Amino acid sequence: MARRDQTPTGATSLGADQGPTTPAYSDRPVAFRGPESLGGLLLILAGIAAAVSLPLDWLRDRDDSGWSLVRDAFGDLGEIVDDGGWQPLAIVLGGGLLLILGIVLWLPARSHRFVGFVALVVSGVVTAAVLVPLVDAGFDLGFFGPGFWCGIAVAVLGLLGSLKAVLTGPRYPR
């Protein structure tokens, strides 16, 4: 008496002989899962620059630190666009968000393009927040203090790091 799981020679468990089978895997190379080290580092440095700007003066002639400008911006959220308080808030909060996105870029993934795109949008807002006061001052850099210079660094480092993450595709084995 034959057992049920045994099949005659040349037959499959489905019945008749169907010839050779194709493999269940793809012949395309698989992308490496790795970090985006340089882009992540640049975004983390942008976040550090935003944190460093907080205790420093942002304007040369006024004694306003980044803390006081951000605190005033949170106090006047209703009129934040009218009085220009959105720029320090966008730079500092954008820098904090870039710091978090930079840490995410260090996590292994096949591609970091989506995180890089989000960082590029945030960096665009920070860059606008830097350019508006620069245009108002007629690009007179002597008008600004070291806190604003750190804000410029947030914009530049954020743009470089996010562009690196967006433009770097998946890596495949050679």
QUIQUI-V365118 format. One record per helix or strand of 3 or more residues. SS is the DSSP state (alpha for helix, beta for strand). FROM is the first residue (numbers start at 1). LEN is the number of residues. Records with the same first field share a line. If there is no record, write none. Layout:
SS->FROM-LEN, FROM-LEN
This chain:
alpha->37-17, 66-10, 77-3, 86-20, 113-24, 141-3, 146-22
